[in-house]
Amino acid sequence: MEEKWDRIDLSTLWDFSNPALSEERFRAALAGASEDEILLLQTQIARTYGIRREFAKAQQILFDNLGYALHLLSKYEEALEEFNKALTEQEQGGNAQAIRVAHWMIAWTLRAMGRFNEALEIQLRLKRECDDAGEPDPHVLEEIVLLENAIKTTKKS
């Protein structure tokens, strides 16, 4: 049986003399990666930032990874804390799309916690922001549908 980590050979992706190239390789490998492999690859991307002394970017990725892992473990309160830390880092960086992703992760976690109205409010705002930026996001639209259905189901109960 193939181990989870056998599909990705990190040694073929790393070029320690060129961390930016390594980052590109890790990002390309994300396309076909499993959830576990995504965490592994994102950690390597964070390492490339550390080597380049871009510690804020590295830290933000690690907050996201930790939040994502906690979410998968159904530790939603802890995940929410990490995603809020990631949001703070993104807001300091000023990248609008990265800030929207951080808000999406928070809303995604709120949905898992059953806090549907709060999550829907965030997702609707994200939809407007994405539309205004000319960058519609199918993940936002998918979450809106899931949240609207959850709210309808809750009202019927």
Buried (B, 14 or more C-beta within 10 A) or exposed (E): EEEEEEEBEBEEBBBEEEBEEBBBBBBEBEEEBEEBBBBBBBBBBBBBBBBEEBEEBBBBBBBBBBBBBBBEEEBBEBBBBBBBBBBEBBEEEEBEEBBBBBBBBBBBBBBBBEBBEBBBBBBBBBBEBBEEEEEEBEEBBEBBEBBBEBBEEEEEE
